[in-house]
């Protein structure tokens, strides 16, 4: 019995550490957006933010995106309610909210994160995608 408890505690610790290490971190993503989800915007990088009315961290992501859009040309923020876009949520493999996708000018998903991204990291990522 003691071995089982120790094994479960070790497993929970590892899962918690992995979750903590990935939360809010931008990482490379690939693929296209589902057809008709987003109106194309020429020469614009889009911060596509999936949220929910009851999601507290979603408000933080909204503030981070608004700050970035206000400080960089060629960037827009589009927030979509996940409940109203369930097909897109399934197609994109979104399991948790908030999820933020950085979409390049061609409509390809360049980066993604779950959680509240660090402002400096998001700015660096968007600047890199703008330059590409």
C-alpha atoms as one frame of an Amber mdcrd trajectory, in Angstrom:
protein
   0.000   0.000   0.000   2.826   2.413   0.887   4.532   1.765  -2.458   1.338
   2.633  -4.328   0.938   5.900  -2.422   4.581   6.845  -3.046   4.243   5.984
  -6.751   1.080   8.090  -7.059   2.722  11.027  -5.292   5.771  10.769  -7.564
   3.553  10.614 -10.652   1.476  13.610  -9.512   4.666  15.566  -8.833   6.039
  14.854 -12.316   2.722  15.804 -13.957   2.607  19.017 -11.925   6.166  19.951
 -12.871   5.515  19.321 -16.570   2.308  21.381 -16.425   4.088  24.216 -14.654
   6.971  24.192 -17.138   4.636  24.413 -20.152   1.973  26.817 -18.824   2.142
  30.135 -20.672   5.173  29.118 -22.770   5.014  29.645 -26.485   6.053  26.692
 -28.590   6.189  25.948 -32.272   3.003  24.757 -33.865   2.087  23.899 -37.368
  -0.964  23.597 -39.474  -3.625  25.751 -40.968  -6.721  27.249 -39.470 -10.063
  25.629 -40.233 -11.690  27.066 -43.356 -13.719  30.219 -42.675 -12.695  30.603
 -39.046 -10.781  33.836 -39.489 -11.162  36.637 -41.986  -7.785  37.029 -43.705
  -5.896  40.227 -42.984  -3.110  41.006 -45.420   0.269  41.855 -43.882  -1.043
  41.209 -40.386  -0.059  38.727 -37.710  -3.094  37.591 -35.737  -3.197  36.700
 -32.069  -6.093  34.243 -32.095  -7.308  33.872 -28.546  -9.776  31.136 -27.569
 -11.527  32.016 -24.339 -14.653  31.573 -22.261 -16.836  33.990 -20.322 -16.047
  32.169 -17.073 -12.273  31.949 -17.595 -10.334  34.287 -15.286  -6.915  33.833
 -16.981  -8.598  34.708 -20.302  -8.935  38.298 -19.084  -5.192  38.388 -18.415
  -4.453  37.104 -21.919  -6.777  39.785 -23.313  -4.771  42.471 -21.476  -1.412
  41.079 -22.656  -2.663  41.000 -26.265  -4.133  44.517 -26.070  -0.804  45.817
 -24.783   1.066  44.140 -27.635  -1.356  45.275 -30.348  -1.113  48.827 -29.058
   2.672  48.779 -29.313   3.285  46.994 -32.632   2.092  47.697 -36.159   0.795
  44.807 -38.214  -0.671  42.857 -35.294  -4.312  42.235 -34.438  -6.053  40.393
 -31.624  -9.102  38.250 -32.339 -10.861  36.661 -29.392 -13.244  33.766 -29.980
 -15.557  32.150 -27.465 -14.615  28.467 -27.424 -18.214  27.433 -26.731 -19.380
  29.137 -29.921 -16.616  27.591 -32.061 -16.562  23.966 -30.901 -15.711  22.571
 -34.337 -12.624  24.791 -34.552 -11.661  23.910 -30.977 -11.788  20.216 -31.878
  -9.973  20.696 -35.200  -7.178  22.656 -33.519  -6.781  20.266 -30.596  -7.600
  22.850 -27.949  -8.047  21.124 -24.599  -7.709  24.002 -22.117  -8.426  27.699
 -21.969  -7.032  30.191 -22.524  -5.295  29.056 -25.682  -3.506  31.648 -27.807
  -2.408  30.981 -31.389   0.033  33.237 -33.226  -1.095  33.106 -36.860   1.259
  34.361 -39.556   0.315  36.452 -42.585  -0.434  33.362 -44.671  -2.873  31.948
 -42.129  -0.505  29.321 -40.746  -0.233  28.720 -37.025   3.317  29.691 -36.107
   3.205  29.395 -32.304   0.732  28.445 -29.601   0.424  28.548 -25.854  -1.970
  27.498 -23.152  -2.246  29.924 -20.277  -1.082  33.485 -19.854   2.025  34.171
 -21.953   4.889  36.297 -20.732   4.629  39.749 -22.391   8.291  39.843 -23.423
   8.204  36.330 -24.892   5.023  37.057 -26.817   6.477  40.306 -28.157   9.652
  38.516 -29.278   7.646  35.770 -30.950   5.345  38.184 -32.762   8.306  40.314
 -33.878   9.954  37.181 -35.282   6.781  36.131 -37.123   6.364  39.666 -38.509
   9.913  39.569 -39.886   9.403  36.209 -41.606
